[in-house]
């Protein structure tokens, strides 16, 4: 067992030997009673479709390009 100190800001440094074993820079903290457990986790960043704005604009035109919903076409047809 190794004793870790808490800084005045509430920070704890994880020793290098523990970080090397976990092979990650992210940990999940869990508290059970008076015990704190740190579990190494892997965070994956998933790319979403919101980055491509042109793709979104094309989808918007597909939605509005519907002759069945064209009430203005019917309104102005007789005039």
Secondary structure, DSSP 4 states (H G I P E B T S, - for coil): ----PBPTTS-BPPPHHHHHHHT-SEEEEEEETTEEEEEEE---PPP-GGG-HHHHHHHHHHHH--GGG-HHHHHHH--
